[in-house]
């Protein structure tokens, strides 16, 4: 691991976002127990749940951004739970993620009114921003072909609340995983595709995206290249997973190719999808060490495990609004 260099993401505890000059009347506190506490004692009262929100933004870097954001929150009696920020010296852009909640647990916040009120600040700073409630679970469409380890992993994590998402449907160009979807009581759409039917199939996908109010598409080993039209329609809202051998080991059976070359490290990359195949902004990567004793089948198993973990991590970060696009790269506030 290399030492942290200037220009890397940082968690804000006592810098600009906690400065008294930039956040008048606003104090931070960290409380990790406000989503409801189970107790073995009937006499111990449960703490009330409260509305919590995430604000993410990017804008040209300049003085006063943190002051403007924290001042706005203080004006509405909103308290920062945690805050992260990053100024990119190359792109000259500033990125921020703020998790906040009402000071009074019983207070209710009208999200639409708050969003409208923040627009004035956003316009002054030329901000692109998103403001959302943590109570709303992002709706995720999963697409898969005939390799199911990533799909199976995501379904399990969602069912056990490791991923706080909703999965209203699964789409596949093969029927193989209909029984698995039925186990989780998730509608399964078998949508075969050929070169001749690709445009029609993708139009049906976009209709389902609109109908189901999908926030994110996850390609869990969906082995079809998406058209530029679909990539553009869902820009920044499609995640893909692939082995990190690209471009060294393209095509079928990459782990067999890796075995033939005697690789010592295998890995996986989760990235946003663009019309440039497997070249979208990277969200997460990981590797595991392997050696000469592993067979092609064992290499494939190791690769499947790291692919599942990397994709699940990427989905978690994106749906928790921790990932912001910065040109061809990402800022990840993890």
N, C-alpha and C positions, 0 to 999 in steps of 0.2 A: 504494500500500500504506500502511495506517495503522500508526502506532506501536503496539506491544503494550501492552495495558491490563491492569490487575489483573483476575484471574479467567480468564486465558487459560492453555491447557495449557503445561506446561514440562517440559523434560528435566532430570532430577535428576542433578547431578554432585557438588555439594558442599553440599547443604543437609540437610534432616532425615534423608533416607535414607542419607546418608553420614556423619552425625555419630557420633563415637565414643561419645557418651552414649546414642545410640539403637540402635546396632548393635554391641554388645560382641563383640570377637573376630572381627568380620567385615570383610573388606576387599573393595573392588571391583577387578576388572580387566577390561579389554576385550580380547577376542581374537576376531578375525574370521576365523580360519583353521582352525577346529577341525572342519569338516565333511568334511575330506579334502583333501589337496593333491596336485595332479598335478605331476610333476617331469620335466624332460628328462634328468635324471641318474639312472641306475639305482642309483647308490650312495647316493642321498639317501632315507632312510627316510620313509614316510608317517606322519603323526601319527595316532594312534588317534582314532576318533570317540568321542563321549561322549554320555550322555543329557543332554538339555536340556529345560527345562520353562518354561511360561508360567503365571503366576498373575495373574488379574485379579479385582478386587474393588471393591465400592462399599458404603458404610455411612454412618451419620450422622457428621458431622465432629466430632472431639474430639482432645484431646491423646493421644499415645502410640500412634497407629496404626502409624506407620512403625517405631517401636521394637518393637512386638509382632511385626510381620511379619519384620523383619530378625533379631530375636532368635530367632524360630522357625527360620529358615533356618540361622542359625549353629549352633543346637542340633543340627541334622542334618548339619553339616559341608557345607553347600551354599553356593555362592559366587554372588553377584549378577553377571550379565553386563551388564545394563542395567536401569534402573528409571525409571519416569515416574509422576508423581502430579499431582493437581489437586484443590483444595478449592473447591467452588462456593459463593460467598458468598450466592447467592440461594436455592438449594435446601438449603443447609447440609449438603450431602453431600460425601463424600470419595471419590475414585476413584484407583485405582492399578493399574499393570501392571508386573510384575516378571518378567524373563527370568533364569533361574538354572540352575545346573548343579552337579554334585558337584565338590568341590575335587580329588579324586582321579579322574583320567580313567578308571581301571579300575573305579571304584565303580558299582554298579547300584542304582537307586532303585525301590522298589515304589510305584508311583503310587497305588494304592488305599490302601495303608497310610499314605502321606504325606497323602492327602486326609482320611482318617479322623482322623489326628492333628491336622490343622489345624482340624478342626471345632470343637474346644474354644476356640481363639482366635477363630474366626469368631463363635461364639455370644456370647462375652464382648463383642465389638465390634458385634454385630448386623449382621454382614457377609453380603452375597450374594457368593459367589465361584465362580470356575471355575478348575480346575487341570488342565492338559493337557500332553501330551508333544509336542515339536516334531517327533518322528519320525512321528507319526500325521498323515496328510494328511486334511483335512476332505473329506467326500463331498458333492459339489454336484450338484444336479439343475438342469438348464437347461430353461426353457420358452420357446418361440418360436412366432411365427405365420408371416407371409409376408415379413417384412423381416429379412434375415440378417446384416447387417454386424456386429452385436454378438456373435451366435453364432459367426460365423467368427473374429472376433478372440479370443474367449475360448478357443476350441478350439486356435488356434495358440499362444497364450501358455501354455496348459496343456501342450501337446505339447513345447514348448521349455523347460519348467520355469521360465518367468517367473512362473507361478502354481503354487504348490505345493499342488495340490488333485487330487482324483480326481473324474472325471465318469462315474459308472456308467450314466447314461441321459439321454436327451433326450426331452422330451414336446412335441408340437405338435398344434394343432387343424387343421393342414393337412399334407399329405404332402410338401411341396416340398423339405424339407431332409434327407430320408432318404438321398439319395446323399452329401451332405456328412458326415453322421454315419457312414456306412459307410466313408468315406475314413479316418476316425479310429478305426474299429472300435469305435464306441460304439453300444449298442442304442438304436434309435429307436422311440418309441411314438406312433403316430398315434391321437389321441384327439379326434375331432370333438365339437363341443359346440353345443347349441342351448339355448334357454330351458327347454325341456322336459327335456333330458338333463343339464343343468348339475350338479344335485346328485349324480347317479349318476357323472358324469365326475370330479367332485372327490373323491368317496369312493374311486374307483379310484386317484386321485393319492395320497391319503393312505395307501392300502394299499401302494403302491410306495415311498412315503417310509419307512414302517415296515420293509418287506421289505429295502430297500436301505440302511437305516440312514443316511438322508440328514441331513446337518447344516444344509444351507442350500439354499434355492430361489432361483434367479436368473431373473428375468423379463427375457429378452433380446429386448425388443420383442414380448412376448406381449400381444396386443391383445384381451384379455378381462378384464373386471372380476371379481376374485375375490370369492367370497361372504364375508360376515362369519364364517361357520363355519370356512372354510379359513384366513382371516386369524388367527382366534383360535387355531386348532390349531397354527399355525406362527408364533405371535407372536414378533417379533424375529428371525425366521429366513427372511424373504423380502425380497429386494432388487429394486427396480424402477428402470428408467431412463426418463426422458422429457426432451423438449426443455424448456428453461427458459422457453418462452413462456407456459406455463400460469400464470394462467388467461387471459392476453390473447388467445392464439390457440388456441382449443379446436377439437376435431374434426379432420376430414380435412385433409391438405395444409397443415400449419402453416407450412412454409417458403414455400409459395406466398403464404399470407396475409402472412407477414413481408416477402416481396418487394414485395407491393402496398403495404405501409406504409413501405417504404424503411428498414428497420431497419439499424442500424450495428453491432450486437453480437448474436451468436447464442451459445447455450450449451446445457448439459445439466445435469441434476440426478439423482444417484443417492440413493435414500432407502429406508428400511424401509417395508414395506407395512403399512397398517392398514385398517380398514373405512372410514375416511374417504379417499375417492379422492384420490390424489396429494398427501396432506397428512401422510404419515408423517415421522418424524425424518430429517433430511438427513444423509447421510454425506459426500458430495463434490459439488462443483460446479466448472464451468470455463466460460470463454467464449473466443470468438475474434472479432476484428474483421472486418467485411465492409464492402463499399461498393456503390455504385450500379452498378458494372460487372458484378457477378455475376448470372447468370441464375438462375431458380428451380432448375434442375438443379444448378448449381454451388453454390448455397446449401445444397441438400440434401446434397451431397457433403461440404461443410464441416461441416454439422451431424452427419452420420453419423460423421465422424472424431472429433469431440469427444465424441459419445455413447459411442463405443467406448472411448475413453481414460478417460472418467469412470467408466464401469461397471467396467472392468478394475481401476482404482485402488480402487474401493469393495470389489470382491470380494477383492482382495489384502489390504486393511486388515482387513476383517471376518474373513477366514480366518487371518490372523496374530494374531487376538485383540487388535486395536488399537482397536476401537470398543466403547464402553460406552454404554448408554442412560441418559439423564438426563431423565426425563419425556418431553416432546415434542421434546427435543433429543438430540444425541449428544456424547460426549467422544471425540475421535480422537487417540490417541497415535501420531502419525506422525513 
